[in-house]
Amino acid sequence: MDIGVIGCGYVGLVTGACLAELGHSVICVDSNDRKIEMLKMLKPPIYEPGLSTLLEKNKKRLTFTTKISDAVKGAPVIFIAVGTPSKGSGDADLSQVENVVSEIAGCMDSYRLIVEKSTVPVQTGMKIKSVMEMRVKGIPFDVASNPEFLREGTAIDDFLHPDRVVIGVETGKAKDIMKKIYEPISAPIIFTDIKSAEIIKHASNSFLATKISFINAVSIVCELAGANVEEVARGMGLDRRIGDRFLNAGVGFGGSCFPKDISAFRRISDKLGYKFNLLKETERINELIKKKFVEKMEEVLWNLNGKIIGVLGLAFKPNTDDMRSAPSIDIINGLLEDGARVVAYDPVAMGNAKEVLPEIDYKNDIYEVANGADCLVILTEWDVFRNMDIQKVKNLLKTPIIFDGRNIFEREKMEELGFIYIGVGV
Ligand SMILES: NC(=O)c1ccc[n+]([C@@H]2O[C@H](COP(=O)([O-])OP(=O)(O)OC[C@H]3O[C@@H](n4cnc5c(N)ncnc54)[C@H](O)[C@@H]3O)[C@@H](O)[C@H]2O)c1
């Protein structure tokens, strides 16, 4: 099929490349000239493992342009994958979606299926429909909701081998088109109404974020009681009703999705008449766990003023360069406020980190960070940190102290090696 995808970010570009991999011809649109120039040379403007190869492999089925009209003229199905960031109020800012919808409506001359790929609050489909109805004046169209569940770092595999595909539709025609698009994917397809599809996405992300905050709250109790949250999580996770995923205690969730989606879901629930206070607590625990981590550092290092803190990992999780709402931002700002000097290394996120954390010293590897630092702090669980030469790190540090915000090491082993080791809830 011919498909247009508006927005070439983490979701839109992966969606475009994967739809091409499934055999469709895809016109990818982004308003950012620089991104489109790079993509025309098949260079991904974001870091995502395997994306470069996928673009190269499917280059005959991929077109890149800055004009929405090119996509609308060339394809009967248009996926909207633009950003839906948080407003100060916590509501989702849907202005990018509205702009795109208006532009699509302005250049449509026959039936189009508009697919919401971006994460949007429930009832956005209704709003899209009303904008379209006002503008297209009699030209037929459908709206569908097809929320995306890919995770940065494993985005391609997640798109091509998902647990499920969720599709909200209102007409048989839209259902048939969406069925055809996803035919090559062997995962259950959940066809439902548009509002339910929209809520499935917000509810899923809010549930996962709540699971993380739950285990982080348990980690606080473990620290107070002298128990080990890793053992507790193992014991809980083997219960199949609970499962062991998203049960890793740490310095909290971040990224471009959980924080904004949870607050958008809370806000829309509020507006509809239900105060979703559980989600408020999930957010509160996520803030608390970062503060507590900095406090633990103060307890051990005493005065942070003038201390050199070596930070390993800046991205909100491994295998991505995405710094949006990364816990490292709040933690490092907390350290800087207390007068510490921060030196840091991340395998791929330093370019983006420099924009949000301009005051820190960026180093070329783990060992440059450790050299002369008063302690080491692990904030992202990159494999390269798990496999570092720990003896070399110990020799380079001024004092052998590790604050492990992701519990990638075992306390006993680290203590045997002569480190003062402080994890989360262990
Ligand atoms: N990043 C994730 O892991 C992820 C996962 C699932 C869902 N989502 C959702 O997908 C949506 C997109 O997220 P993202 O991370 O890809 O965002 P992003 O910021 O990386 O990408 C959005 C892109 O849209 C482009 N854009 C904005 N306005 C435009 C316009 N008028 N015309 C053309 N292009 C325009 C921007 O230039 C940008 O490249 C969001 O709603 C997000 O919540 C993200």
The ligand as a Gaussian input file, in Angstrom:
#p B3LYP/6-31G(d) Opt

LIG

0 1
 N        9.510000       7.779000      21.662000
 C        8.881000       6.678000      22.042000
 O        9.481000       5.726000      22.556000
 C        7.397000       6.551000      21.805000
 C        6.785000       5.296000      21.926000
 C        5.419000       5.181000      21.699000
 C        4.676000       6.312000      21.396000
 N        5.285000       7.525000      21.314000
 C        4.485000       8.695000      20.929000
 O        4.717000       8.969000      19.549000
 C        4.642000      10.383000      19.308000
 C        5.934000      10.862000      18.674000
 O        6.979000      10.634000      19.582000
 P        8.511000      10.741000      19.149000
 O        9.313000      10.278000      20.297000
 O        8.677000      10.108000      17.821000
 O        8.639000      12.335000      18.997000
 P        9.794000      13.162000      18.247000
 O        9.785000      14.492000      18.878000
 O       11.033000      12.349000      18.230000
 O        9.273000      13.265000      16.754000
 C        8.225000      14.090000      16.335000
 C        8.594000      14.609000      14.944000
 O        7.463000      15.284000      14.403000
 C        7.965000      16.366000      13.632000
 N        6.881000      17.331000      13.415000
 C        6.294000      18.168000      14.297000
 N        5.359000      18.923000      13.688000
 C        5.354000      18.554000      12.376000
 C        4.617000      18.958000      11.244000
 N        3.682000      19.909000      11.328000
 N        4.875000      18.378000      10.077000
 C        5.815000      17.413000       9.971000
 N        6.551000      16.981000      11.012000
 C        6.319000      17.544000      12.206000
 C        9.116000      16.891000      14.449000
 O       10.011000      17.680000      13.684000
 C        9.745000      15.599000      14.957000
 O       10.775000      15.146000      14.090000
 C        4.353000      11.018000      20.662000
 O        2.971000      11.176000      20.801000
 C        4.836000       9.970000      21.656000
 O        4.184000      10.038000      22.890000
 C        6.631000       7.669000      21.495000

